[in-house]
Amino acid sequence: MNPDLEVDTEELRRTASALTTTAAEVTATAAATPPAERIPRWRATDAAALAVEAVQQQLRSLGATTAETARLVTLAAAAYAEADARAVTRLRLTR
């Protein structure tokens, strides 16, 4: 097993930023979904309204999950950067 691990924290931050943008776009799409037409009153009108509500809920959920993933990636990048800083300090103290 190789104990060396390299993490590109800047790339993680860029990825988190892209995920945040995607989350905002997905959430905005949920709000922009047009309402189901209720007129004329067809047999499928209620089913269409339920489908629209389900799609909106799924988009809101997906947006929130993506935003949370972006937050966790940002935290991971910060944790890796902190670990690197601690390692540098320890190495300097051994010299």
Buried (B, 14 or more C-beta within 10 A) or exposed (E): EEEEEEBEBEEBBEBBEEBBEBBBEBBEBBEEEEEBEEEEEEEEBEEBBEEBEEBBEEBBEBBEEBBEBBBEBBEBBEEBBEEEEEEEEEEEEEE
